[in-house]
């Protein structure tokens, strides 16, 4: 409980610091926010009226606490351009982006962890070298080029094998689950291949160190083969490290899928952010950036907790430090 409370306090402090940075960044940028949002041809009267409507004529401290107070109560504001609730729009867009990231990460793990382990335990040196080359090649593929290649191969209408749609998302959303899932498959495979290559390289590197470790030697002394010791003991020992890599990758993917969403015309959070930046709806962008930052920090919090669960040594260290404090 003490560990969770300490981590939760750090999370709240990080969220506060991130909110301040995001708020100040949009104020420190050259130009007035109201002037930027009003456009180049706006009259001074129009700019002054917009500043008053947005509350920009008040001090930064008053503006920040009003915005932060609204965020704490779940109110992310109203878009000046569309008049729609920003929170409702983000929730609607996350129903596309979040499943896309989850499916892409699942594909990445199914590719990266087994092939990374196989590149270490395979008996043939040629197979190991081929898998290592595959990991390097997959990580070097640009997302845009890989997506275009998948469209040419597997999209309906223009692909050699017509399997999945290459553009858009069903108007009914997840009410048409089959169509919605099919529309996410090509972008998810694109993300999965690129991210899976990174996980594959890290898995290979982590298990490479396990080959000469005392854990594998102990397993072999108990009657396991080298392959069994690496797979049954080595993977378990490096699992906290893999959780860190997968967790950080999961958090980074929410911004990394922006290019993919725009290419496949998916109305996700990435395309929403790009559109709002292009439309100069900066106060809406402020709330969107905070939500993305909060998501990233929450993933870090979950990874810390999983480390505590997966690695008994951290529990032991916590008990020792607690005993030392009592002494």
Secondary structure, DSSP 8 states (H G I E B T S, - for coil): -HHHHHHHHHHHHHHHHHHHHHHHHHHHSSS-HHHHHH-TT--HHHHHHHHHHHTTTS-HHHHHHHHHHHHHTT---B-TTT--BHHHHHHHHHHHHHHHHHHHHHHHHHHHHHHHHHHHH-S-HHHHHHHHHHHHHHHHS-HHHHHHHHHHHHBTTTSSS--B--S---TTGGGSHHHHHHHHHHHHHHHHHHHHHHHHHHHHHHHHHHTTSHHHHHHHHTT--HHHHIIIIIHHHHHHHHHHHHHHHHHHHHHHTHHHHHHTT--SHHHHHHHHHHTT-HHHHHHHHHHHHHHHHHHHHHHHHHHHHH-HHHHHHHHHHHHHHH-
